Amino acid sequence: MQAGNRTYHSAGDLPEIVPVFPLTGALLLPGGRMPLNIFEPRYLEMIEAAMAGDRLIGMIQPALDDSRRADGEPHLTTVGCLGRIISFAESGDGRYLITLNGVCRFRLGEEVSRPSRPYRMAHVTPFAGDLKDDDRSEVDREALISAFQAFVEANEMEVDWRSVEQASTQTLVNVLSMMSPYGPAEKQALLEAPDLKSRADTLVAITELLLAKVPEGSGSSKLQ
């Protein structure tokens, strides 16, 4: 997997312990890019440490049941995605503007307590298969694009259809998944899909389910 100037060939190229960034509704997928506006002091420190090291952080959602630990911090979902910082800028007013390039998903392990660091860190087990190219031929591009067209019409969006048609299947599936306006549970389901075909099928199923709730002829209706 290529992420910026770095290529990750196997799980051995990745650290065993990474800082984790809990963010509700955030979906980062391998090969995808996510812009972030960092302003909370502990996460500013996290970004500084990552930039001084391997530039990797783990994006992960808080637990979907909103449960919390004794210290008030949210429990976390069991699967997240490692992202490499490929763009970094200072805003001039105390914020960092970064872009993450998705590397691979990971399964969350035991958290690591380091009092000198205010952000959370944890052992992770990478999904090594995400680092390798695999066969995309089983993805039904026609069904995916059809569902996306219906979504666009329901939301009165403008889309560069030529770019959509020219995008690789992997890019198409992951970008559409990341830009989808669905809730945390749906985003987690897309993240945890075992392979690209399953993710595409899940995305189509979720989209068709929500489109079925839009009243016929209400072109101005928005999917929620």
C-alpha positions as CSV (number, residue, x, y, z in Angstrom):
1,M,0.0,0.0,0.0
2,Q,1.4,3.4,-1.1
3,A,0.7,6.3,1.3
4,G,2.5,9.4,0.4
5,N,6.2,8.7,0.1
6,R,6.0,5.5,2.0
7,T,5.1,2.0,0.8
8,Y,3.9,-0.6,3.3
9,H,4.4,-4.2,2.1
10,S,3.5,-6.2,5.1
11,A,2.3,-6.0,8.7
12,G,6.0,-6.0,9.8
13,D,6.3,-2.5,8.3
14,L,3.8,-1.2,10.8
15,P,4.2,-0.4,14.5
16,E,2.6,-2.6,17.2
17,I,1.5,0.4,19.2
18,V,-0.1,3.5,17.7
19,P,-1.9,6.6,19.0
20,V,-5.7,6.3,18.5
21,F,-8.0,9.2,17.6
22,P,-11.7,8.5,18.5
23,L,-14.0,10.4,16.2
24,T,-17.7,9.6,15.8
25,G,-18.9,9.1,12.2
26,A,-15.3,9.2,10.8
27,L,-14.6,6.6,8.1
28,L,-11.1,6.2,6.8
29,L,-10.4,3.3,4.4
30,P,-7.3,1.9,2.8
31,G,-6.2,4.2,0.0
32,G,-8.7,6.9,1.0
33,R,-7.8,10.4,2.1
34,M,-9.3,12.2,5.1
35,P,-8.7,15.9,5.8
36,L,-8.8,16.8,9.5
37,N,-8.9,20.1,11.5
38,I,-7.0,19.5,14.8
39,F,-7.6,21.9,17.6
40,E,-7.9,20.0,20.9
41,P,-4.7,20.3,22.9
42,R,-4.1,16.5,23.4
43,Y,-4.6,15.8,19.8
44,L,-2.3,18.7,18.8
45,E,0.3,16.9,20.9
46,M,-0.6,13.6,19.3
47,I,0.0,15.0,15.8
48,E,3.3,16.6,16.8
49,A,4.5,13.2,18.2
50,A,3.3,11.4,15.0
51,M,5.1,13.9,12.8
52,A,8.3,13.4,14.8
53,G,7.9,9.6,14.3
54,D,6.3,7.3,11.8
55,R,3.4,9.7,10.9
56,L,0.8,7.0,11.7
57,I,-2.3,7.4,13.8
58,G,-5.3,5.1,14.2
59,M,-8.7,6.5,13.3
60,I,-11.4,4.7,15.2
61,Q,-15.0,5.4,16.3
62,P,-16.2,5.5,19.9
63,A,-18.3,2.4,20.9
64,L,-21.7,2.5,19.1
65,D,-23.5,2.0,22.4
66,D,-22.0,5.2,23.9
67,S,-20.5,3.3,26.8
68,R,-17.7,4.9,28.8
69,R,-14.8,3.8,31.0
70,A,-14.5,4.7,34.6
71,D,-12.5,7.8,33.7
72,G,-15.2,9.0,31.5
73,E,-13.4,8.3,28.2
74,P,-15.5,6.4,25.6
75,H,-15.0,2.7,25.0
76,L,-13.9,2.2,21.4
77,T,-15.1,0.0,18.5
78,T,-12.9,-3.0,17.8
79,V,-11.9,-2.1,14.3
80,G,-10.3,1.1,13.0
81,C,-8.0,2.2,10.2
82,L,-4.4,3.3,10.3
83,G,-3.7,6.6,8.5
84,R,-0.4,8.2,7.5
85,I,-0.1,12.0,7.6
86,I,0.7,13.0,4.1
87,S,-0.1,16.7,4.4
88,F,0.5,19.0,7.4
89,A,0.0,22.8,7.8
90,E,-0.3,25.2,10.6
91,S,-3.3,27.5,10.6
92,G,-1.7,30.4,12.4
93,D,-4.4,30.3,15.1
94,G,-3.2,27.2,17.0
95,R,-4.8,24.5,14.7
96,Y,-3.2,21.9,12.5
97,L,-4.7,21.0,9.2
98,I,-3.7,17.5,8.1
99,T,-4.6,14.9,5.5
100,L,-4.5,11.2,6.3
101,N,-3.9,8.6,3.7
102,G,-5.5,5.3,4.7
103,V,-3.0,2.4,5.0
104,C,-4.9,-0.6,6.4
105,R,-7.5,-1.5,8.9
106,F,-6.6,-2.8,12.3
107,R,-8.1,-4.7,15.2
108,L,-7.9,-2.9,18.5
109,G,-5.9,-4.6,21.2
110,E,-5.1,-3.6,24.8
111,E,-4.7,0.1,25.4
112,V,-1.3,1.4,26.7
113,S,-1.2,3.8,29.7
114,R,1.5,6.5,29.3
115,P,1.0,9.3,31.8
116,S,3.4,11.5,29.9
117,R,1.1,11.5,26.9
118,P,-2.5,12.8,27.2
119,Y,-3.8,11.0,24.1
120,R,-4.8,7.3,24.0
121,M,-2.5,4.6,22.6
122,A,-3.1,1.0,21.9
123,H,-1.7,-2.3,20.6
124,V,-3.1,-3.0,17.1
125,T,-3.2,-6.0,14.8
126,P,-3.2,-4.8,11.2
127,F,-5.4,-6.4,8.5
128,A,-2.4,-7.5,6.4
129,G,-4.6,-8.3,3.4
130,D,-5.4,-4.5,3.0
131,L,-1.7,-3.9,2.0
132,K,-1.9,-6.2,-1.0
133,D,-3.6,-5.7,-4.4
134,D,-6.4,-8.2,-5.0
135,D,-8.9,-9.0,-7.7
136,R,-11.6,-6.3,-8.0
137,S,-13.5,-8.0,-10.8
138,E,-16.3,-9.4,-8.6
139,V,-17.5,-5.9,-7.6
140,D,-20.7,-5.0,-9.5
141,R,-19.7,-1.5,-10.7
142,E,-23.0,-1.1,-12.6
143,A,-25.1,-1.6,-9.5
144,L,-22.8,0.6,-7.4
145,I,-22.9,3.5,-9.9
146,S,-26.6,3.1,-10.3
147,A,-27.1,3.4,-6.5
148,F,-24.8,6.4,-6.5
149,Q,-26.8,8.1,-9.3
150,A,-30.0,7.7,-7.3
151,F,-28.3,9.1,-4.2
152,V,-27.0,12.1,-6.2
153,E,-30.5,12.8,-7.6
154,A,-32.1,12.5,-4.2
155,N,-29.6,15.0,-2.8
156,E,-29.5,17.3,-5.8
157,M,-25.7,17.0,-6.1
158,E,-23.4,17.7,-9.0
159,V,-21.0,15.0,-9.9
160,D,-18.2,14.7,-12.5
161,W,-19.5,11.5,-14.0
162,R,-16.5,11.2,-16.3
163,S,-14.2,11.0,-13.3
164,V,-16.5,8.4,-11.7
165,E,-16.4,6.2,-14.7
166,Q,-12.6,6.5,-15.0
167,A,-11.9,5.7,-11.3
168,S,-10.6,2.3,-10.4
169,T,-13.1,0.0,-8.7
170,Q,-11.2,0.2,-5.4
171,T,-11.1,4.0,-5.5
172,L,-14.8,4.1,-6.4
173,V,-16.0,1.8,-3.6
174,N,-13.8,3.4,-0.9
175,V,-14.4,7.1,-1.9
176,L,-18.2,6.5,-2.1
177,S,-18.1,4.8,1.3
178,M,-16.2,7.6,2.9
179,M,-18.3,10.4,1.5
180,S,-21.6,8.7,2.3
181,P,-23.7,10.7,4.8
182,Y,-24.7,7.6,6.8
183,G,-24.6,7.2,10.6
184,P,-21.9,5.7,12.8
185,A,-23.3,2.2,12.7
186,E,-23.5,2.2,8.9
187,K,-20.0,3.6,8.6
188,Q,-18.7,0.9,10.9
189,A,-20.4,-1.8,8.8
190,L,-18.6,-0.4,5.7
191,L,-15.3,-0.4,7.5
192,E,-15.6,-4.0,8.8
193,A,-16.8,-5.4,5.5
194,P,-14.3,-8.4,4.9
195,D,-13.4,-7.4,1.3
196,L,-14.1,-4.8,-1.4
197,K,-17.0,-6.7,-2.9
198,S,-18.7,-7.0,0.5
199,R,-18.2,-3.3,1.1
200,A,-19.6,-2.4,-2.3
201,D,-22.6,-4.7,-1.7
202,T,-23.1,-3.2,1.8
203,L,-22.9,0.3,0.4
204,V,-25.5,-0.5,-2.3
205,A,-27.8,-2.2,0.3
206,I,-27.7,0.8,2.7
207,T,-28.2,3.3,-0.1
208,E,-31.2,1.4,-1.6
209,L,-32.8,1.0,1.9
210,L,-32.6,4.7,2.6
211,L,-33.7,5.7,-0.9
212,A,-36.8,3.5,-0.4
213,K,-37.8,5.9,2.5
214,V,-37.6,9.0,0.2
215,P,-41.2,9.9,-1.0
216,E,-41.6,9.4,-4.7
217,G,-41.2,12.6,-6.7
218,S,-39.5,14.5,-3.8
219,G,-36.3,15.3,-5.6
220,S,-35.4,17.8,-3.0
221,S,-35.5,15.3,-0.2
222,K,-32.2,14.6,1.6
223,L,-31.0,11.3,2.8
224,Q,-30.6,11.1,6.6
